[in-house]
Amino acid sequence: MTRFRIEALKYFKSVISCLYLCAGGFLLKKHRPLLKMIHDHFGISAGPKPLIPKITIGDLLGNEVSLKLTEIDAVEGNVVECELLVIAALIHQSEPGVCFEIGTFDGRTALNIAMNQPPGGRLFTLDLLRSEINTTQLALDKAEVRYIDKPASGSRFTGHHLAHKITQLYGDSATYNFSQFHSNVDFMFVDGSHSYEYALSDSRTAGKMINPITGIILWHDYDSPYWPGVTQALNELYLSDPEFSGLRHIENTSFCILTKRP
Ligand SMILES: C[S@@+](CC[C@H](N)C(=O)[O-])C[C@H]1O[C@@H](n2cnc3c(N)ncnc32)[C@H](O)[C@@H]1O
């Protein structure tokens, strides 16, 4: 077959596939990432544009990484597999003794953080009780109620042999008393509510909690079409608050990172 015919056939098949995707193929979950790819590729976005400078995963972690992974398969509400790998490698490499997570959900990130901490490391993870959905201090994003309304937090680490490294805390991140952790946290993962108000409040909380010389903060859901509030809040902090001017967006993930380490 000539090169022209191969390319023409590719074009024809792509057009048919696009028609199928738009006519109803999107109803199947497995096809939906294609919509996101098209959306991202053409930059059609009603939400805030990402402004934070990017770094590659290699810039952050170097060329060779070591890590351990467990509970690899993601469900809706978890970080995706590639992101899990980045957190695990980051923890393995930076060896944070005290970690704090806002937003436990099923405990998949909590367990993987604990697994990669040095021996003796501790992880604290805060979650909102389903009974508090209607009494939070700030507005939640309506779409996230399904992650809050679950029978139990941390089901993936319950009964696990590393569960003793994890302390489950309950409360609303806007009103929780974090004072005992101020300046004491080596690694903070912000993945709680995705509303603009919470993203801003949790980020400021994280800024107070991390060790001012060696601390690291990681955020999830930056530049996500589903959670514009996170992008808006982080853009705003990056542009207006010198404490957050070192924020970086990790390429091919929805993570942002701020590290106090040289
Ligand atoms: C997207 S899930 C976290 C996913 C998890 N880090 C993982 O990937 O394994 C968000 C979590 O934040 C919690 N959350 C939402 N609003 C909160 C609040 N105001 N305070 C504390 N936790 C909150 C929800 O209950 C939910 O478990």
The ligand as an SDF file (V2000), in Angstrom:
LIG
                    3D

 27 29  0  0  0  0  0  0  0  0999 V2000
  -10.7840   13.0240   46.1730 C   0  0  0  0  0  0  0  0  0  0  0  0
  -10.9850   12.3640   47.7560 S   0  0  0  0  0  0  0  0  0  0  0  0
   -9.3340   12.0050   48.2650 C   0  0  0  0  0  0  0  0  0  0  0  0
   -8.6790   10.8900   47.4850 C   0  0  0  0  0  0  0  0  0  0  0  0
   -7.5070   10.2310   48.1490 C   0  0  0  0  0  0  0  0  0  0  0  0
   -6.4860   11.1780   48.5350 N   0  0  0  0  0  0  0  0  0  0  0  0
   -6.8910    9.1460   47.2680 C   0  0  0  0  0  0  0  0  0  0  0  0
   -6.5960    9.4080   46.0870 O   0  0  0  0  0  0  0  0  0  0  0  0
   -6.7210    8.0320   47.7410 O   0  0  0  0  0  0  0  0  0  0  0  0
  -11.4140   13.7890   48.7090 C   0  0  0  0  0  0  0  0  0  0  0  0
  -11.6230   13.5100   50.1760 C   0  0  0  0  0  0  0  0  0  0  0  0
  -11.6730   14.7640   50.8500 O   0  0  0  0  0  0  0  0  0  0  0  0
  -12.5960   14.6690   51.9030 C   0  0  0  0  0  0  0  0  0  0  0  0
  -13.0720   16.0210   52.2380 N   0  0  0  0  0  0  0  0  0  0  0  0
  -13.9090   16.8110   51.5230 C   0  0  0  0  0  0  0  0  0  0  0  0
  -14.1310   17.9590   52.1670 N   0  0  0  0  0  0  0  0  0  0  0  0
  -13.4150   17.9170   53.3110 C   0  0  0  0  0  0  0  0  0  0  0  0
  -13.2530   18.8120   54.4060 C   0  0  0  0  0  0  0  0  0  0  0  0
  -13.8780   19.9980   54.4320 N   0  0  0  0  0  0  0  0  0  0  0  0
  -12.4640   18.4420   55.4370 N   0  0  0  0  0  0  0  0  0  0  0  0
  -11.8180   17.2360   55.4260 C   0  0  0  0  0  0  0  0  0  0  0  0
  -11.9330   16.3500   54.4030 N   0  0  0  0  0  0  0  0  0  0  0  0
  -12.7250   16.6840   53.3610 C   0  0  0  0  0  0  0  0  0  0  0  0
  -13.7020   13.7660   51.3600 C   0  0  0  0  0  0  0  0  0  0  0  0
  -14.4290   13.1430   52.4040 O   0  0  0  0  0  0  0  0  0  0  0  0
  -12.9220   12.7750   50.5120 C   0  0  0  0  0  0  0  0  0  0  0  0
  -12.6400   11.6050   51.2580 O   0  0  0  0  0  0  0  0  0  0  0  0
  1  2  1  0
  2  3  1  0
  2 10  1  0
  3  4  1  0
  4  5  1  0
  5  6  1  0
  5  7  1  0
  7  8  2  0
  7  9  1  0
 10 11  1  0
 11 12  1  0
 11 26  1  0
 12 13  1  0
 13 14  1  0
 13 24  1  0
 14 15  1  0
 14 23  1  0
 15 16  2  0
 16 17  1  0
 17 18  1  0
 17 23  2  0
 18 19  1  0
 18 20  2  0
 20 21  1  0
 21 22  2  0
 22 23  1  0
 24 25  1  0
 24 26  1  0
 26 27  1  0
M  CHG  2   2   1   9  -1
M  END
$$$$
